[in-house]
Amino acid sequence: MYRQFILFFIILTLSACASNKDEKLEALLKKSKENMVFVKGGTFMMGDPGGLDNENGEYGKDKWVIGSPENRKKYPDAPWQSINGGEGNVSHKVILSDYYISKYEVTWEEFDTYYELTDREVYLKSAIEYEEDWRTPKHPTETPNWNEAKNYCRFLAKKSGLNYDLPTEAQWEYAARSRGKYVFYGTNNGWAIRNKDMYGKDLPNQNLANLRSPVGSYPPNPLGLYDMEGNMGEWTNDWYSEEYFKNSPIKDPKGPKNGEKKVARGSSYGDSTSFNLFYRSIKKPTSSVKGFRCILNP
């Protein structure tokens, strides 16, 4: 009788654990889908445009002053900022099909759930124990490497039957620029203020510009996407090649077939204002301290 009771208790415990995991998976899939923002495909000029000439967005020079037109009048001696597109980031025509992209970067809460559902100890658990202010459930996660970002999106795909993935570099830039508009930063107004923040509005404390924030703390870009500037730089799906853009496909480019390094886009919380929407961060797949968001291809 005692053995039967123990066996029954074990079965009951395992069933409860399985049920709890099922509930967490269902909640993760539901939230991930709800966070998706539709991006109407179209044609745009991807890559470093060579510079903005004035507050009206005219091209011609290779530098652009940081700040809104109002601040440029208020601070006529403000520094000029080079457009830093990175090596191989030549301007080129791209045509994209429709897709969806998450309005938020993946959070620690979501990433920890993924680790739990795949029977692993959460990443950087010690930061939770020491109550690090950047390791809260609503802050953007940082990945141990590119593969974990990729695997997270593909995990969603496998469990949902939907085509989740990391965004291609073209998809990321098109969305960050609100369907390819000529803006320098992925903020609510396209501007950033030096020594203030990367999001386009003043902060009560300038030191806050060096901190990570919970996702969605600042206004979204016109497409409705949060933190396309600041918080965490984000992995894309693409391998890096300096020559790729010179002969890349016009329609839905997916990057080189292979390579040694991956492309990350967007600025992180401590980056200078030179890390704009045209900047490409080239990293080994084993690199950490990058965030990500998933896309959904129809």
C-alpha positions as CSV (number, residue, x, y, z in Angstrom):
1,M,0.0,0.0,0.0
2,Y,2.8,2.4,0.9
3,R,4.6,1.8,-2.4
4,Q,1.4,2.4,-4.3
5,F,0.9,5.6,-2.4
6,I,4.4,6.8,-3.2
7,L,3.9,5.9,-6.9
8,F,0.6,7.7,-7.0
9,F,2.2,10.8,-5.4
10,I,5.1,10.8,-7.9
11,I,2.6,10.5,-10.8
12,L,0.5,13.3,-9.4
13,T,3.6,15.5,-9.0
14,L,4.8,14.9,-12.5
15,S,1.4,15.6,-13.9
16,A,1.2,18.9,-12.0
17,C,4.7,19.9,-13.3
18,A,3.6,19.0,-16.9
19,S,0.4,21.0,-16.5
20,N,2.4,24.0,-15.2
21,K,4.8,23.9,-18.1
22,D,1.9,23.6,-20.6
23,E,0.3,26.7,-19.1
24,K,3.6,28.7,-19.3
25,L,4.1,27.6,-22.9
26,E,0.6,28.6,-23.8
27,A,1.1,32.0,-22.2
28,L,4.4,32.6,-23.9
29,L,3.0,31.7,-27.3
30,K,-0.1,33.9,-26.8
31,K,2.0,36.9,-25.6
32,S,4.5,36.5,-28.4
33,K,1.8,36.6,-31.1
34,E,0.0,39.5,-29.5
35,N,3.2,41.6,-29.5
36,M,3.5,41.2,-33.3
37,V,3.1,44.4,-35.4
38,F,2.2,44.1,-39.0
39,V,4.8,45.6,-41.4
40,K,3.5,46.3,-44.9
41,G,6.2,45.4,-47.4
42,G,7.6,47.8,-49.9
43,T,10.6,49.3,-51.6
44,F,13.3,51.3,-49.9
45,M,17.0,52.3,-50.1
46,M,18.8,50.3,-47.5
47,G,22.1,51.2,-46.1
48,D,24.2,54.3,-45.4
49,P,22.7,57.2,-47.4
50,G,25.9,59.3,-47.2
51,G,24.6,62.0,-44.9
52,L,21.8,64.4,-44.1
53,D,22.3,68.0,-45.0
54,N,19.8,69.9,-42.9
55,E,16.7,69.7,-40.7
56,N,14.5,69.1,-43.8
57,G,16.3,65.8,-44.5
58,E,18.1,66.8,-47.6
59,Y,21.1,64.7,-48.6
60,G,24.5,65.8,-49.7
61,K,26.9,66.0,-46.8
62,D,28.4,63.3,-44.7
63,K,27.5,64.7,-41.3
64,W,24.4,65.6,-39.4
65,V,24.0,67.6,-36.2
66,I,22.6,65.7,-33.3
67,G,19.2,66.9,-31.9
68,S,15.9,68.3,-33.0
69,P,15.6,71.4,-35.2
70,E,14.6,73.3,-32.1
71,N,17.7,72.3,-30.2
72,R,19.9,73.1,-33.2
73,K,18.6,76.7,-33.1
74,K,19.1,76.8,-29.3
75,Y,22.6,75.4,-29.5
76,P,24.2,76.6,-32.7
77,D,27.6,75.3,-31.7
78,A,26.3,71.7,-31.2
79,P,28.7,69.1,-32.6
80,W,28.1,67.5,-36.0
81,Q,27.9,63.7,-36.1
82,S,29.1,61.5,-38.9
83,I,26.7,58.9,-40.3
84,N,28.5,55.7,-39.4
85,G,27.1,52.9,-41.5
86,G,30.0,50.6,-41.0
87,E,32.1,48.6,-43.6
88,G,30.2,47.4,-46.6
89,N,27.0,49.3,-45.8
90,V,26.5,50.8,-49.2
91,S,23.1,52.3,-50.1
92,H,21.1,49.8,-52.3
93,K,17.5,49.1,-53.4
94,V,15.6,46.5,-51.5
95,I,12.0,45.2,-51.9
96,L,10.5,43.4,-48.9
97,S,7.4,41.3,-48.6
98,D,4.9,41.7,-45.8
99,Y,5.9,40.5,-42.3
100,Y,5.3,41.0,-38.6
101,I,7.9,42.1,-36.0
102,S,7.6,42.1,-32.2
103,K,6.9,45.6,-30.8
104,Y,9.3,44.7,-27.9
105,E,12.7,43.2,-27.4
106,V,12.5,39.8,-25.7
107,T,12.4,40.2,-22.0
108,W,14.2,38.3,-19.2
109,E,10.8,36.9,-18.2
110,E,10.2,35.4,-21.6
111,F,13.8,34.2,-22.0
112,D,13.8,32.6,-18.6
113,T,10.5,30.8,-19.5
114,Y,12.1,29.5,-22.6
115,Y,15.1,28.1,-20.6
116,E,12.7,26.5,-18.1
117,L,10.6,24.9,-20.9
118,T,13.7,23.5,-22.4
119,D,14.8,22.1,-18.9
120,R,17.8,24.3,-18.4
121,E,18.9,26.6,-15.6
122,V,18.2,30.2,-16.4
123,Y,21.0,32.3,-17.9
124,L,22.9,34.6,-15.5
125,K,21.0,33.3,-12.5
126,S,23.4,35.0,-10.1
127,A,22.2,38.4,-11.3
128,I,18.7,37.5,-9.9
129,E,20.2,36.4,-6.6
130,Y,22.1,39.7,-6.3
131,E,19.0,41.6,-7.4
132,E,20.8,43.4,-10.3
133,D,18.5,46.2,-11.5
134,W,19.0,45.2,-15.2
135,R,17.9,41.6,-14.5
136,T,14.2,42.3,-13.7
137,P,11.5,40.3,-15.6
138,K,10.5,43.3,-17.8
139,H,14.0,44.4,-18.8
140,P,15.4,43.2,-22.2
141,T,17.3,40.0,-22.0
142,E,20.9,39.6,-23.1
143,T,21.8,36.4,-24.8
144,P,24.8,34.2,-24.2
145,N,25.3,34.0,-28.0
146,W,23.6,34.4,-31.3
147,N,22.5,30.7,-31.4
148,E,20.3,31.1,-28.3
149,A,18.5,34.1,-29.9
150,K,17.9,32.1,-33.1
151,N,16.8,29.0,-31.1
152,Y,14.3,31.0,-29.1
153,C,12.5,32.3,-32.2
154,R,12.6,28.8,-33.8
155,F,11.3,27.3,-30.5
156,L,8.3,29.6,-30.8
157,A,7.9,28.4,-34.4
158,K,8.1,24.7,-33.5
159,K,5.6,25.0,-30.7
160,S,3.1,27.3,-32.5
161,G,3.4,26.1,-36.1
162,L,4.0,29.7,-37.2
163,N,7.1,30.9,-39.0
164,Y,8.9,32.8,-36.2
165,D,12.5,33.7,-36.8
166,L,15.1,36.4,-36.2
167,P,14.7,39.3,-38.5
168,T,16.9,39.6,-41.6
169,E,19.1,42.7,-41.5
170,A,16.8,44.2,-44.2
171,Q,13.7,43.5,-42.2
172,W,15.2,45.0,-39.1
173,E,16.3,48.3,-40.8
174,Y,13.0,48.7,-42.7
175,A,11.0,48.4,-39.5
176,A,13.3,50.6,-37.5
177,R,13.0,53.3,-40.1
178,S,9.2,53.0,-40.1
179,R,9.0,51.3,-43.5
180,G,12.2,52.8,-44.9
181,K,11.8,56.5,-44.0
182,Y,15.0,58.6,-44.0
183,V,15.4,59.0,-40.2
184,F,18.6,58.8,-38.3
185,Y,17.3,57.2,-35.1
186,G,14.5,54.7,-34.3
187,T,12.8,57.1,-31.9
188,N,9.3,58.6,-31.7
189,N,10.5,61.7,-33.6
190,G,13.7,60.4,-35.4
191,W,16.0,62.6,-33.3
192,A,18.4,62.0,-30.4
193,I,19.8,64.6,-28.0
194,R,23.5,64.3,-27.1
195,N,24.1,63.7,-23.3
196,K,20.4,63.2,-22.8
197,D,19.0,60.0,-24.1
198,M,18.7,57.9,-27.2
199,Y,14.9,58.1,-27.4
200,G,14.0,61.6,-28.3
201,K,12.8,63.2,-25.1
202,D,14.5,64.7,-22.1
203,L,15.1,62.7,-19.0
204,P,14.9,64.1,-15.4
205,N,18.3,62.7,-14.7
206,Q,21.0,62.6,-17.5
207,N,22.6,59.6,-15.9
208,L,19.6,57.5,-16.8
209,A,20.8,57.6,-20.4
210,N,23.4,55.0,-19.4
211,L,20.9,52.5,-17.9
212,R,18.8,49.8,-19.4
213,S,15.1,50.3,-19.0
214,P,12.1,48.0,-18.9
215,V,10.9,47.4,-22.5
216,G,8.4,50.0,-23.6
217,S,9.6,52.7,-21.2
218,Y,10.0,55.3,-24.0
219,P,7.7,56.2,-26.9
220,P,7.7,53.9,-29.9
221,N,8.7,54.8,-33.4
222,P,5.9,55.7,-35.8
223,L,5.4,52.1,-36.7
224,G,4.7,51.2,-33.1
225,L,8.0,49.5,-32.2
226,Y,9.8,50.2,-29.0
227,D,13.5,50.4,-28.2
228,M,14.7,50.3,-31.8
229,E,17.2,52.7,-30.4
230,G,18.9,52.2,-27.1
231,N,18.4,49.5,-24.4
232,M,20.0,46.5,-26.2
233,G,21.6,46.1,-29.6
234,E,19.8,43.3,-31.4
235,W,20.9,40.2,-33.3
236,T,19.7,39.8,-36.9
237,N,19.7,36.5,-38.9
238,D,22.4,37.6,-41.3
239,W,25.9,36.5,-41.7
240,Y,28.3,39.4,-42.4
241,S,30.2,40.0,-45.7
242,E,31.7,43.3,-46.7
243,E,30.9,42.6,-50.3
244,Y,27.4,41.3,-49.9
245,F,25.4,44.5,-50.5
246,K,27.2,45.2,-53.8
247,N,25.5,42.2,-55.4
248,S,22.7,41.2,-53.0
249,P,19.2,40.2,-54.2
250,I,16.8,43.1,-54.4
251,K,13.8,41.0,-53.4
252,D,13.8,39.8,-49.7
253,P,17.6,39.5,-49.2
254,K,18.6,37.0,-46.5
255,G,22.3,37.8,-46.2
256,P,25.3,35.6,-47.1
257,K,24.8,31.8,-47.0
258,N,27.7,31.5,-44.5
259,G,30.4,33.5,-42.7
260,E,32.4,33.9,-39.6
261,K,30.5,36.8,-38.0
262,K,26.9,37.9,-37.5
263,V,25.3,41.3,-37.9
264,A,23.6,43.1,-35.0
265,R,21.7,46.3,-35.4
266,G,20.6,49.1,-33.2
267,S,22.3,50.9,-30.3
268,S,22.7,49.7,-26.7
269,Y,22.1,51.6,-23.6
270,G,25.6,52.9,-23.2
271,D,26.5,53.6,-26.8
272,S,27.3,57.0,-28.3
273,T,25.0,58.7,-30.7
274,S,27.1,57.4,-33.6
275,F,25.3,54.1,-33.2
276,N,22.4,55.1,-35.4
277,L,20.0,53.1,-37.6
278,F,22.6,52.7,-40.3
279,Y,25.3,51.4,-38.1
280,R,26.1,47.7,-38.3
281,S,27.7,45.9,-35.4
282,I,29.7,42.9,-36.6
283,K,30.1,40.2,-33.9
284,K,31.1,36.6,-33.6
285,P,28.1,34.3,-33.0
286,T,29.6,33.4,-29.7
287,S,29.4,37.1,-28.5
288,S,27.1,38.0,-25.6
289,V,25.5,41.2,-24.4
290,K,23.1,41.5,-27.3
291,G,19.4,41.4,-27.2
292,F,16.9,40.4,-29.9
293,R,13.3,40.4,-31.1
294,C,11.5,37.9,-33.3
295,I,9.7,38.4,-36.6
296,L,6.8,36.3,-38.0
297,N,6.8,35.6,-41.7
298,P,3.3,34.9,-43.1
